[in-house]
Every structure is written in structure tokens, then in C-alpha cells.
Amino acid sequence: MLRQAGLLFAIELLAHAVDYVFHLYLGRSLSAGAFAAFQSYFTLAMLFITLGGIVQPPVTRYVAAPPDTATGPAPAGAIVRAYLWQGGVVGLLVGALLMLATPLLAQATHLPAPMLRLIAIAMPLAMARPVLLGLLQGQGRFGSLGSITLLYAVARLTLAVVGIGPGERSWAASTGRAIGLTVHAANSYWAALTLPLSLVLAVALGLFLARRALGQTGRLPWQVALRGWRLSLATLLMASAFMALTGLDVVWVNRMATPEVAGAYAQALVLRRIVSFVPLATGMVLLPRVAAAGRRADRPIALAVGLVLANGTALTILYAALGGAIERLAFGGGVAAPIAWLAGMAWAMTGYGLVTIWLNVFIATEPLPFGYLLAAAAPIQIGLYLWLGRTPEAVIAILGGSGWLLALAGAALYLFWLRPRAGHPGRSALE
């Protein structure tokens, strides 16, 4: 488990670095207006592409702990084929709705309609990639899984560099002039096109890596597939609540603080995301192990909790000792966040790192109780911001307090409710 988590962490870290270079390159190559338009497009595209990720947990869980069918345990190939075509249908429906809504979205976002249609076109691919990632995750092939993520990042950067290139002599600019576009518009469209093109390459690599499983015979009964879609909806509930809990603090600070304070808080926000890398990688490794072991997966869960605590404690100490120097190195001069903010945020995100572990544990077993807990916690946290969040320090305290309380609640729910209900590995109330 340590080797797999370390391997996935290293690959994901490299992919994040490449993605960072991708945005830096576009920031230097596009005009200010074109880059702003691309960032708006990218944010909207990531929202819909991430939505496709809800099909990954059921595939991971079913591959790690195959459900019983009339002919025996469902083969991995049957699981993948079922969710590929079902996810493809969902992707086409979402894409069609996006096509119909394009005029309204273009008016609301001030983005060109052709750029928005690229998101609609990409939706079937956005649903297919998580299915293939779920197969690899369920099989414990985390190096292969990471290679898809890395290819997706490298392809975007490579396509951007090749297409945009040296200004007006670029391939995108030359093609754009031939169809009546300005250089800036052509480069902006090409930057947007890198996302669906990279998805094509990522899905192609995923299909290649899944070729043995896809060659297996058998089928997944629709009743079993339907239970998986229920898990997808539960995952969507949990993910939405988690994103609200960990992201609304910066929205509140932007609303109530001066621009200088809000800017410093945003810088600290970037640095605190580093704390989440280890919990995310560890959670991905943990989920199939818990699904295969059943509700009593004490040893891997204890190891995952230990990794998250060690990572969070080390980074909290690092930020408390060298936070100012790290921030100056990352962002240069300007208004800097107080060291207390950095250390407080690191400790707060350690609590949410533990929540990430419990998210994966309950997704693998019984997702709804913890999902309801997260859904109830999000509006309570917003109310606390409204009532007590007068300063960034108070906001960080609310963020950290809610994270650690949820982490303790997840542990209690596991120890006193889930664990005593030991049963067949991989089964849940959804089934």
C-alpha cells in the first residue's frame, strides 16, 4: 500500500507540475483577454469533466469486489463494457443539453459559442475516461492509472506549444487567418481545443491498458449496474458537499475582506493545497482494498490515517517554521499571508485529509450515512462564516474546526456503526 500510494503520489505530482506549466505558457502566449477567456472556459470545462468522475467509484468497487450474478462473480470486462456504453449514453445526453443551452451559456459567460460547444462534444469522453480509471484502480494498477493522468497533462501542454508556437507564425494563427479569425481568437480557440484532444489520447491509452479485461466474456445485469449508478449519485452528494466545505472559505474572504487581504489569503490557499496531495493518493489506493476486504479493513485504514497525519503534521511544522520564505519564493513580493495563516490552513487541511480517507472508506462500503453528514455540515459551516467569520483568522478556525469534527465523526461512524455490521466484502445498503 505504501509503495502504491508513493508511486501514485509521484506521478500525480508530476502531472500537476506539467499542468501548472501549461497555464503559465498560455498566460505568456495569449493576450490578456484571450487568457481570461480561456480560464473561464477551463473552469467551466473542468466542472463538467469532473462530473464524469462519478462513474469511477462503482467501477472501482465492482472490479475490486465483483458482484454476484447468475453465472458467478461479474468479470471485469463485463463491468467496464457496461459502464462504457451507459456512461457514453449519459455523456451524449449531457452534451446534447449543453448544445441546446449554448446560447444562454455564451450570454452568461461572455464566451464564444464554438468554444462552449467543445465542452459538449467532449462529454462522452469525459464519461469514458473515469470508467477506465476505475478498472485500473480496482485492479491496483496505479502506475497505469497515473500514466493516463500524466498523458492528459503532457498532451495539453504539447498541443498548446505546437499549435500556438511563435505568435503570428503559429499553426493556429495561420489556420485562423485562412478562416477569417484574428490571431488572438485563433490561439484562444486552439488552447480550448487542447482539452478534448487530450481526452481522446487519454481514453485511447486507457482502452489499450484495458484490452485484456475488455476481451473477457460475460455481461453485467442491469440490476447490478443500476445499483452502481445509485453509488454514483451518493458519490456526487459527498463530493459536492466536500468541495463546498473546503472551498467556500475563500469566497467568503473575497466578499468581506479588502483586496490586499483577499489576495494574501488566495496565495495561502494555493500553498495549502499541497497538504491534500498525499490524502488524495492514499484514498485512491485505499478504496479498492476496503471494497475487497469488507467493512473490517482496520489495518489499511489505520495505515492511511497514519500517513495523512504524518504528512499534515510535517507540513504544518514546515509552514510554521519557513512559511514566509516559502511564500516569497512562490509569489515574490507584495502582500504576504501571515505565517499563522499558513500553519493554521495546513492543520485544517490535515483534518480534511482524514475526511478524504473516510470518504473512500464509506464509498467502498456504505456511502449514504457519511454523505448525509457532509451534506448537513456544509450549510452549518456557511452559517458560522456569516455569524463569526469577521476576520481571516476566524474563517480559518471555522474551516479547521469543521474539518476535524467531521474527521472524528467519520472515525466514530466507522468504529461504532460500520465495523460492527461486518458482512460480505463489498456489499452495502445500496445493494
C-alpha positions in Angstrom: 0.0 0.0 0.0 2.9 2.4 0.8 4.6 1.6 -2.5 1.4 2.1 -4.5 0.5 5.4 -2.7 4.0 6.7 -3.2 4.0 5.8 -6.9 0.7 7.4 -7.5 1.7 10.5 -5.5 4.9 10.9 -7.5 3.0 10.6 -10.8 0.2 12.9 -9.8 2.7 15.5 -8.5 4.4 15.4 -11.9 1.1 15.8 -13.7 0.2 18.8 -11.5 3.6 20.4 -12.3 3.0 19.9 -16.1 -0.5 21.4 -15.7 1.0 24.4 -13.9 3.5 24.9 -16.8 0.6 24.6 -19.3 -1.2 27.5 -17.6 2.0 29.5 -17.3 2.7 29.0 -21.0 -0.8 30.1 -22.1 -0.5 33.1 -19.8 2.6 34.2 -21.6 1.5 33.3 -25.1 -2.1 34.5 -25.2 -3.3 38.1 -25.0 -4.7 39.2 -21.6 -8.3 39.0 -23.0 -7.7 35.6 -24.6 -6.1 34.2 -21.5 -9.0 35.4 -19.3 -11.5 33.8 -21.7 -9.6 30.5 -21.7 -9.5 30.5 -17.9 -13.3 30.9 -17.8 -13.7 28.2 -20.4 -11.3 25.9 -18.5 -13.1 26.4 -15.2 -16.4 25.5 -16.8 -15.0 22.6 -18.7 -13.4 21.1 -15.5 -16.8 21.3 -13.8 -18.4 19.1 -16.4 -15.4 16.9 -16.9 -15.2 16.3 -13.2 -18.9 15.4 -13.2 -18.0 12.4 -15.3 -15.9 11.1 -12.4 -19.0 9.9 -10.6 -18.8 6.6 -12.6 -15.3 5.8 -11.3 -16.3 4.6 -7.7 -18.8 1.9 -8.8 -16.4 0.5 -11.4 -13.5 0.5 -8.9 -15.7 -1.2 -6.2 -17.2 -3.8 -8.6 -13.8 -4.7 -10.0 -12.1 -5.0 -6.6 -15.1 -6.9 -5.2 -17.0 -8.4 -8.1 -20.8 -8.6 -7.5 -22.5 -11.9 -7.7 -24.6 -12.7 -10.9 -26.5 -15.8 -12.0 -23.3 -17.1 -13.7 -20.9 -16.3 -10.8 -18.9 -13.1 -10.0 -19.1 -10.5 -12.7 -15.9 -10.3 -14.8 -14.0 -7.0 -15.0 -14.6 -6.9 -18.8 -18.4 -7.0 -18.3 -18.3 -4.3 -15.7 -16.2 -2.0 -17.9 -18.2 -2.6 -21.1 -21.5 -1.9 -19.3 -20.3 1.4 -17.8 -18.6 2.4 -21.0 -21.8 2.3 -23.1 -24.0 3.5 -20.3 -21.6 6.4 -19.5 -21.4 7.1 -23.2 -25.2 7.5 -23.4 -25.2 9.8 -20.3 -22.4 11.8 -21.9 -24.3 12.2 -25.1 -27.4 13.3 -23.3 -25.5 15.9 -21.2 -23.6 17.0 -24.4 -26.9 17.5 -26.2 -28.3 19.5 -23.3 -25.2 21.7 -23.3 -25.5 22.2 -27.1 -29.1 23.4 -26.5 -28.0 25.7 -23.7 -25.0 27.1 -25.5 -26.7 30.4 -26.4 -27.6 31.0 -22.8 -24.2 30.0 -21.5 -22.5 32.1 -24.1 -24.5 35.1 -22.9 -23.9 34.4 -19.3 -20.2 33.7 -19.5 -19.3 36.1 -22.5 -17.5 33.1 -24.1 -17.8 32.3 -27.8 -20.4 29.7 -28.6 -18.0 27.5 -30.6 -15.7 27.3 -27.6 -18.6 26.1 -25.4 -19.6 23.5 -27.9 -16.2 21.9 -27.4 -17.3 21.0 -23.8 -20.5 19.4 -25.1 -18.5 17.4 -27.7 -16.1 16.2 -25.0 -18.8 14.9 -22.6 -18.8 11.2 -23.9 -15.0 11.1 -23.5 -15.3 12.7 -20.0 -17.6 9.8 -19.0 -15.4 7.1 -20.6 -12.1 8.1 -19.0 -13.3 7.5 -15.4 -14.6 4.1 -16.3 -11.1 3.1 -17.5 -9.5 4.7 -14.4 -11.9 2.8 -12.2 -10.8 -0.5 -13.8 -7.2 0.2 -13.2 -7.9 1.4 -9.7 -9.9 -1.7 -8.8 -7.1 -3.9 -10.2 -4.5 -2.0 -8.1 -2.6 -0.9 -11.3 -1.8 2.6 -10.0 1.2 3.1 -12.3 -1.0 2.6 -15.3 -3.7 4.8 -13.8 -1.2 7.6 -13.2 0.1 7.3 -16.7 -3.3 8.3 -18.1 -3.4 11.3 -15.9 0.1 12.2 -16.8 -0.6 11.8 -20.6 -3.6 14.0 -20.3 -1.5 16.8 -18.8 1.5 16.3 -21.1 -0.8 16.2 -24.2 -2.4 19.5 -23.3 1.0 21.2 -22.9 2.4 19.7 -26.0 -0.6 20.6 -28.2 -0.5 24.1 -26.8 3.2 24.6 -27.6 2.9 23.0 -31.1 -0.3 24.8 -32.0 0.3 28.3 -30.6 4.1 28.5 -31.1 5.8 31.7 -32.0 3.0 34.3 -32.2 1.6 35.1 -35.7 3.7 32.4 -37.4 2.0 29.7 -35.3 -0.1 26.9 -36.9 -3.2 28.1 -35.1 -2.7 31.6 -36.3 -2.1 30.6 -39.9 -5.2 28.3 -39.9 -7.3 31.0 -38.2 -6.4 33.6 -40.8 -7.5 31.2 -43.5 -11.0 31.0 -42.0 -11.2 34.7 -41.1 -10.1 34.7 -37.4 -7.7 37.1 -35.7 -4.5 35.7 -34.3 -5.7 36.2 -30.7 -9.0 34.4 -31.4 -7.3 31.5 -33.3 -4.9 31.0 -30.5 -7.7 31.1 -27.9 -9.7 28.5 -29.8 -6.7 26.2 -30.2 -6.0 26.5 -26.4 -9.6 25.4 -25.8 -9.3 22.6 -28.3 -6.4 21.1 -26.4 -8.8 19.7 -23.7 -11.0 17.5 -25.9 -8.0 16.4 -28.0 -6.1 15.4 -24.8 -9.2 13.5 -23.6 -9.1 11.5 -26.9 -5.5 10.5 -26.2 -6.2 9.7 -22.6 -9.1 7.4 -23.5 -7.1 5.7 -26.2 -4.4 4.9 -23.7 -7.0 3.7 -21.2 -8.5 1.4 -23.8 -5.1 0.0 -24.6 -4.3 -0.7 -20.9 -7.8 -2.3 -20.5 -7.5 -4.5 -23.6 -7.2 -7.8 -21.6 -10.2 -7.0 -19.4 -12.3 -5.9 -22.4 -11.5 -9.3 -24.0 -13.3 -11.2 -21.2 -16.7 -12.6 -21.9 -19.8 -12.1 -19.9 -22.3 -9.3 -19.1 -23.3 -7.2 -16.1 -27.0 -7.5 -15.3 -28.8 -4.2 -15.5 -30.0 -4.5 -11.8 -26.3 -4.6 -10.7 -25.4 -1.7 -13.0 -28.3 0.3 -11.6 -27.0 -0.2 -8.0 -23.7 1.2 -9.2 -25.5 4.4 -10.6 -27.0 4.8 -7.1 -23.5 4.8 -5.7 -22.6 7.4 -8.3 -25.3 9.7 -7.1 -24.2 9.1 -3.5 -20.6 10.0 -4.6 -21.9 13.1 -6.2 -23.6 14.2 -3.0 -20.4 13.5 -1.0 -18.1 15.2 -3.5 -20.3 18.3 -3.8 -20.5 18.7 0.0 -16.8 18.2 0.4 -16.0 20.8 -2.3 -18.3 23.3 -0.6 -16.7 22.6 2.8 -13.2 23.1 1.5 -13.8 25.9 -1.0 -16.3 28.4 0.3 -13.9 30.0 2.8 -12.0 31.8 0.0 -15.3 33.0 -1.4 -16.3 34.4 2.0 -12.9 36.1 2.5 -13.1 37.7 -1.0 -16.5 39.0 -0.1 -15.7 40.5 3.3 -12.0 41.5 3.2 -10.0 44.1 1.4 -8.4 43.2 -2.0 -5.0 43.0 -0.4 -6.1 40.7 2.4 -8.1 38.6 -0.1 -5.1 38.3 -2.4 -2.9 37.2 0.5 -5.5 34.6 1.5 -5.6 33.3 -2.1 -1.8 32.8 -2.0 -2.1 30.9 1.2 -4.9 28.8 -0.4 -2.5 27.7 -3.2 0.1 26.6 -0.7 -2.4 24.7 1.5 -3.5 22.6 -1.5 -0.1 20.8 -1.2 -1.4 19.2 2.0 -4.1 17.4 0.1 -1.8 15.5 -2.4 -0.9 12.6 0.0 -4.5 12.1 1.2 -5.9 12.0 -2.4 -3.3 9.5 -3.5 -3.7 7.4 -0.3 -7.5 7.4 -0.6 -7.4 6.1 -4.2 -5.2 3.2 -3.1 -7.4 2.5 0.0 -10.8 2.3 -1.7 -10.3 -1.0 -3.6 -8.6 -2.5 -0.6 -11.6 -1.7 1.6 -14.1 -2.9 -1.0 -12.3 -6.2 -1.3 -11.8 -6.6 2.5 -15.3 -5.6 3.5 -16.2 -3.4 6.5 -13.4 -4.6 8.8 -10.4 -3.2 6.9 -8.6 -2.0 10.1 -5.0 -2.4 9.0 -5.1 -0.4 5.7 -7.4 2.2 7.2 -5.0 2.7 10.2 -2.0 2.9 7.8 -3.9 5.5 5.7 -4.8 7.6 8.7 -1.2 7.5 9.9 0.1 8.6 6.5 -2.3 11.6 6.4 -1.4 12.6 10.0 2.3 12.4 9.4 2.0 14.3 6.1 -0.1 17.0 7.7 1.9 17.4 10.8 5.2 17.7 8.8 3.8 20.3 6.5 2.2 22.3 9.4 5.6 22.4 11.1 7.3 23.3 7.9 4.9 26.2 7.2 5.1 27.4 10.8 9.0 27.5 10.6 9.5 28.5 6.9 6.1 29.7 5.7 7.3 33.2 5.0 10.3 32.1 2.9 8.2 29.6 1.0 5.6 32.2 0.1 8.2 34.7 -1.0 9.8 32.0 -3.2 6.5 31.1 -4.7 4.9 34.5 -5.2 7.7 37.1 -4.8 6.9 40.4 -3.2 3.6 42.0 -2.4 1.2 41.4 0.5 2.1 38.2 2.2 -0.1 35.9 4.3 0.9 35.7 8.0 2.7 32.6 8.9 -0.1 31.8 11.3 -2.5 31.6 8.4 -0.3 29.1 6.6 0.2 26.8 9.6 -3.5 27.1 10.5 -4.6 26.2 7.0 -2.2 23.2 6.9 -3.6 21.9 10.1 -7.2 22.5 8.9 -6.5 20.6 5.7 -5.0 17.7 7.7 -8.4 17.3 9.2 -10.0 17.3 5.7 -7.3 14.8 4.6 -8.7 12.4 7.2 -12.2 13.2 5.9 -10.9 12.2 2.4 -9.9 8.8 3.9 -13.3 8.3 5.4 -14.9 9.3 2.1 -13.1 6.5 0.3 -13.9 4.0 3.2 -17.6 4.8 3.0 -17.8 4.9 -0.8 -16.4 1.4 -0.7 -19.0 0.2 1.8 -22.0 2.3 2.9 -21.8 5.8 1.4 -25.1 7.4 2.4 -24.7 8.0 6.2 -21.4 9.9 5.8 -22.8 11.6 2.8 -25.7 12.9 4.8 -23.3 14.1 7.5 -21.3 16.0 5.0 -24.4 17.5 3.4 -25.6 18.7 6.8 -22.2 20.1 7.7 -21.9 22.4 4.6 -24.8 24.8 5.5 -23.8 24.8 9.1 -20.3 25.9 8.1 -21.7 28.7 5.9 -23.8 29.8 8.8 -20.7 30.0 11.0 -19.0 32.1 8.4 -21.9 34.5 8.3 -22.1 34.7 12.1 -18.5 34.6 13.2 -16.3 34.9 10.1 -15.3 38.5 10.6 -11.5 38.0 10.1 -9.4 35.6 8.1 -8.2 34.0 11.4 -11.8 33.3 12.4 -12.5 31.8 8.9 -9.5 29.5 9.2 -10.6 28.5 12.7 -14.1 27.6 11.4 -12.6 25.7 8.5 -10.3 23.7 10.7 -12.9 23.1 13.4 -15.4 21.7 10.9 -12.7 19.5 9.2 -11.5 17.9 12.4 -15.1 17.4 13.8 -16.0 15.7 10.5 -12.8 13.6 10.7 -13.8 12.5 14.3 -17.4 11.8 13.2 -16.1 9.6 10.3 -14.0 7.6 12.7 -16.9 7.2 15.2 -19.2 6.2 12.4 -16.7 3.5 11.2 -15.9 2.2 14.7 -19.4 2.1 16.2 -21.7 1.7 13.2 -20.0 0.3 10.1 -17.4 -2.0 11.6 -19.9 -4.0 13.8 -22.0 -4.6 10.7 -19.4 -6.9 9.2 -20.7 -8.8 6.2 -19.9 -9.9 2.7 -17.0 -7.9 1.3 -18.0 -5.1 -1.0 -21.7 -5.3 -0.2 -23.7 -2.2 1.0 -27.1 -0.9 1.8 -27.3 0.2 -1.8 -27.3 -3.4 -2.8 
